[in-house]
Amino acid sequence: IEARGAEYAAAAKLIADKKPDDAVKALAAIGASSTGYAALANLRLAGVHAEAGRKAEAAAAYEAVQKQSGVDPLIADLARLQSAMLMADSIDFTELQNRLNPLLTDSHPWRNQARELVALSAIKANRNDDARVQLDRLLGDKELPGGMREHVTMLMAIVTQADLAKAQQAA
């Protein structure tokens, strides 16, 4: 474990030294191991890929974290959320919602971020009723941070305006 820790520190230094290709190789090697550093390495690997604009590779690294045995469920769910964020523009609403369903429960720590992402996907897909469900749930959450509440309120206004415009066109 100590050796993997040193390898991880060396990979982090490669990132800091702006050597992403070398960092990717080092992190991938650690991520393929069965040590406690594997999940951490895969999270960092995903970040390096995302910063380089390699969404598919980043999503794959996040998915590796989700599939790794022994990973803390909260970390696995963070990886699920991050992967969904990266793929939100390339998958349809139903697939995104299915990926995030486990995070949408009222007690889940990542529920607000997951609900917002599902709502945004629904808006993009012109599924305002689905968007409204998630936005209502967000606005009803007493633990929703103030900044996020403002953002969700604006999204609800967009959905409401779109519904009003649609109703006017139909009339």
C-alpha positions as CSV (number, residue, x, y, z in Angstrom):
1,I,0.0,0.0,0.0
2,E,2.8,2.4,0.8
3,A,4.3,1.8,-2.6
4,R,1.0,2.6,-4.3
5,G,0.8,5.7,-2.2
6,A,4.2,6.8,-3.5
7,E,3.1,6.0,-7.1
8,Y,-0.1,8.0,-6.6
9,A,1.9,11.0,-5.3
10,A,4.2,10.7,-8.3
11,A,1.2,10.7,-10.6
12,A,-0.2,13.8,-8.9
13,K,3.1,15.5,-9.4
14,L,2.9,14.7,-13.1
15,I,-0.4,16.4,-13.2
16,A,0.9,19.4,-11.4
17,D,3.9,19.5,-13.8
18,K,1.5,19.6,-16.7
19,K,2.5,16.2,-18.0
20,P,-1.0,14.7,-18.6
21,D,0.0,11.9,-20.9
22,D,2.5,10.6,-18.3
23,A,0.0,11.1,-15.6
24,V,-2.6,9.1,-17.5
25,K,-0.3,6.1,-17.8
26,A,0.6,6.2,-14.1
27,L,-2.9,6.7,-12.9
28,A,-4.2,3.9,-15.2
29,A,-1.7,1.5,-13.8
30,I,-2.7,2.4,-10.2
31,G,-6.4,2.3,-11.2
32,A,-6.1,-1.2,-12.5
33,S,-4.7,-2.5,-9.2
34,S,-6.8,-3.8,-6.3
35,T,-5.4,-1.4,-3.7
36,G,-7.3,1.3,-1.9
37,Y,-5.7,3.8,-4.2
38,A,-7.4,2.4,-7.3
39,A,-10.6,4.3,-6.9
40,L,-8.7,7.5,-6.1
41,A,-6.5,7.0,-9.1
42,N,-9.5,6.4,-11.4
43,L,-11.2,9.6,-10.1
44,R,-8.0,11.6,-10.9
45,L,-7.6,9.8,-14.2
46,A,-11.2,10.8,-15.1
47,G,-10.4,14.4,-14.2
48,V,-7.3,14.4,-16.4
49,H,-9.3,13.0,-19.3
50,A,-12.1,15.5,-18.8
51,E,-9.7,18.5,-18.7
52,A,-8.2,17.3,-22.0
53,G,-11.7,17.1,-23.5
54,R,-11.7,13.3,-23.7
55,K,-15.2,12.7,-22.4
56,A,-15.5,9.1,-23.4
57,E,-12.3,8.2,-21.6
58,A,-13.3,10.2,-18.6
59,A,-16.7,8.6,-18.4
60,A,-15.0,5.1,-18.7
61,A,-12.7,6.0,-15.7
62,Y,-15.7,7.1,-13.7
63,E,-17.5,3.9,-14.5
64,A,-14.4,1.9,-13.5
65,V,-14.8,3.5,-10.0
66,Q,-18.5,2.4,-9.9
67,K,-17.6,-1.2,-10.7
68,Q,-14.7,-1.5,-8.4
69,S,-15.3,-3.8,-5.5
70,G,-14.9,-2.4,-2.0
71,V,-15.4,1.3,-3.1
72,D,-17.3,3.4,-0.6
73,P,-20.8,3.7,-2.0
74,L,-20.7,7.5,-1.7
75,I,-17.6,7.6,-3.9
76,A,-19.1,5.2,-6.4
77,D,-22.2,7.4,-6.6
78,L,-20.1,10.5,-7.1
79,A,-18.5,8.7,-10.0
80,R,-21.9,7.8,-11.3
81,L,-23.0,11.5,-11.2
82,Q,-19.8,12.7,-12.8
83,S,-20.1,10.2,-15.6
84,A,-23.7,11.2,-16.2
85,M,-22.6,14.9,-16.3
86,L,-20.1,14.1,-19.0
87,M,-22.5,12.1,-21.1
88,A,-25.5,14.3,-20.6
89,D,-25.2,15.8,-24.1
90,S,-24.7,12.5,-25.8
91,I,-27.4,10.3,-24.2
92,D,-31.2,10.7,-24.2
93,F,-33.3,11.7,-21.3
94,T,-34.5,8.2,-20.4
95,E,-30.9,6.8,-20.3
96,L,-29.7,9.7,-18.2
97,Q,-32.6,9.3,-15.8
98,N,-32.1,5.5,-15.5
99,R,-28.4,6.1,-14.7
100,L,-29.2,8.6,-12.0
101,N,-32.3,6.9,-10.5
102,P,-30.4,5.5,-7.5
103,L,-29.3,9.1,-6.6
104,L,-32.7,10.7,-6.8
105,T,-34.0,9.4,-3.4
106,D,-34.8,12.0,-0.8
107,S,-32.0,10.9,1.5
108,H,-29.2,10.6,-1.0
109,P,-26.3,13.0,-0.5
110,W,-26.0,13.7,-4.3
111,R,-29.8,14.0,-4.9
112,N,-29.8,17.7,-5.6
113,Q,-27.1,17.5,-8.3
114,A,-28.7,14.5,-9.8
115,R,-32.2,16.0,-9.8
116,E,-30.8,19.2,-11.5
117,L,-29.1,17.2,-14.2
118,V,-32.2,15.1,-14.9
119,A,-34.3,18.4,-15.0
120,L,-31.8,19.9,-17.5
121,S,-31.9,16.8,-19.6
122,A,-35.7,16.9,-19.6
123,I,-35.8,20.5,-20.6
124,K,-33.4,19.7,-23.5
125,A,-35.7,16.9,-24.5
126,N,-38.8,19.1,-24.3
127,R,-40.2,17.0,-21.5
128,N,-41.3,19.9,-19.3
129,D,-43.5,17.7,-17.1
130,D,-40.5,15.6,-16.2
131,A,-38.4,18.7,-15.6
132,R,-41.1,20.2,-13.4
133,V,-41.2,17.0,-11.2
134,Q,-37.5,17.3,-10.5
135,L,-37.5,21.1,-10.1
136,D,-40.5,20.8,-7.6
137,R,-38.6,18.2,-5.7
138,L,-35.5,20.5,-5.6
139,L,-37.5,23.5,-4.5
140,G,-39.2,21.4,-1.8
141,D,-35.9,20.3,-0.3
142,K,-35.2,22.4,2.8
143,E,-31.5,21.5,2.6
144,L,-31.1,23.0,-0.9
145,P,-28.3,25.5,-0.8
146,G,-29.4,29.1,-1.5
147,G,-27.3,29.5,-4.7
148,M,-28.7,26.4,-6.1
149,R,-32.2,27.4,-5.1
150,E,-31.8,30.6,-7.2
151,H,-30.7,28.6,-10.2
152,V,-33.5,26.0,-9.8
153,T,-36.0,28.9,-9.6
154,M,-34.7,30.3,-12.8
155,L,-35.0,26.9,-14.5
156,M,-38.6,26.6,-13.2
157,A,-39.3,30.0,-14.8
158,I,-37.9,28.8,-18.1
159,V,-40.1,25.7,-18.0
160,T,-43.2,27.8,-17.0
161,Q,-42.5,30.3,-19.8
162,A,-42.1,27.5,-22.4
163,D,-45.4,25.9,-21.2
164,L,-47.2,29.3,-21.5
165,A,-45.8,29.9,-25.0
166,K,-46.9,26.4,-26.0
167,A,-50.4,27.0,-24.6
168,Q,-50.6,30.4,-26.5
169,Q,-49.6,28.7,-29.7
170,A,-52.3,26.0,-29.2
171,A,-55.0,28.6,-28.6
